[in-house]
Structure formats: structure tokens, C-alpha cells
Amino acid sequence: MKREMIPVPKPRSNFLTVQCEKCSATTTVFSHTTANIKCSGCGEPIAQSSGSKARILGKVVATLDQ
């Protein structure tokens, strides 16, 4: 019996490390977040929910791959 290899698609979402433009603190956020995320240091918004992919307002420092 031969097994058939079925490719599994890579997810389009991932986690991002975002640096605040104002205070340079870093926060890890989900790329498709459903909530508005504020900086843990100064309270400035760093990610806004948009219905699908979030609008990132800070600088993306790293992408955490699976």
C-alpha cells in the first residue's frame, strides 16, 4: 500500500515583534489580531484591527515563523 503525500498549506498569519516608534519598547502581536494593541511602555497604539490583516503602526523588528 503506497501512501499519498498531501501538501499542507503554510498559514498566512504569524506572530510579529513590533517596536514602538515613540518609546522603542517591543511587543509581540498576532498579524491578524482582532483587537487594537497598545504599547506596554507608553500606551501608544501599535496595531489596529482591520477585519483581516492588522494594520501595524510600529516598526516590525522580527517575524516569528512556525
SULWOBEL-V589127 format. One line per field, one symbol per residue. phi: phi as a letter, one per 30 degrees, with the letter a starting at -180 (. if undefined). burial: I if it has 16 or more other ideal C-beta (glycine too) atoms within 10 Angstrom, else O. A space follows every 50 residues. Layout:
phi=???
burial=???
This chain:
phi=.cdcdcdcddddcacbcccdddcidcbcbddcdcbdccdddciddcacdb jbddddcccdcaccdc
burial=OOOOOOOOOOOOOOOIOIIIOOOOOIIOIOIOIOOOIOIOOOOOOIIOOO OOOIOIIIOOOOOOOO
